[in-house]
Amino acid sequence: MAKRSGQLAYTLIWYGKQGMVEKMPFDGEKAARDYALAQFPARTQDGIVAVEVRKDDGTVVSARQAPAKSC
């Protein structure tokens, strides 16, 4: 998604047990957050353990972590 003039861009970052798995750009915080929340349950089935939404300056504006699995 293209960055619009005068508007902050956001990055959705998916994490697995070994670190960063995927980065996705978004124009708006709400779009990135809503996508992360909608996809998180399915992505945890694929080994994703956390997701973050970050501003261009690196500030984390939203984060979610999968619950720890008991032995």
C-alpha positions in Angstrom: 0.0 0.0 0.0 1.4 3.4 -1.0 2.3 6.0 1.6 0.2 9.1 1.3 1.7 12.5 1.7 1.3 13.9 5.2 0.1 10.5 6.6 2.0 8.1 8.8 2.6 4.6 7.4 2.5 1.6 9.6 4.2 -1.8 9.5 2.6 -5.1 10.7 5.3 -7.5 11.8 4.7 -11.2 12.4 7.1 -13.1 14.8 7.8 -16.8 15.1 9.9 -18.6 17.7 13.0 -17.8 15.7 12.3 -14.1 15.2 10.7 -11.9 12.5 8.8 -13.9 9.9 7.0 -11.3 7.8 6.5 -7.5 7.4 3.5 -5.9 5.8 3.0 -2.2 5.1 -0.3 -0.4 5.8 -1.5 3.2 5.3 -3.4 3.4 8.6 -3.1 2.2 12.2 -6.7 0.9 12.3 -6.4 -1.1 9.1 -3.1 -2.7 10.3 -4.5 -3.4 13.8 -7.8 -4.8 12.5 -6.0 -7.1 10.0 -3.6 -8.3 12.8 -6.5 -9.1 15.2 -8.5 -10.9 12.5 -5.6 -13.0 11.2 -3.8 -13.7 14.5 -5.8 -16.9 15.6 -5.1 -18.6 12.2 -1.5 -17.4 12.1 -0.8 -19.0 15.5 -1.7 -22.3 14.0 1.2 -21.7 11.5 3.7 -21.0 14.3 3.3 -17.3 14.8 3.8 -16.3 18.4 3.4 -12.5 18.3 2.4 -9.6 16.1 3.2 -5.9 16.3 2.0 -2.8 14.6 4.7 -0.1 14.4 4.8 3.5 13.2 7.5 4.5 10.6 9.6 5.8 13.5 9.6 2.4 15.1 7.1 3.1 17.9 5.0 0.1 18.7 1.3 1.1 18.7 -0.2 -2.4 19.1 1.1 -5.8 20.1 -0.4 -9.2 20.7 1.3 -12.4 22.0 0.1 -16.0 21.8 -0.6 -17.6 25.2 2.2 -19.8 26.4 1.6 -23.5 25.7 1.7 -25.7 28.8 3.8 -28.9 28.8 
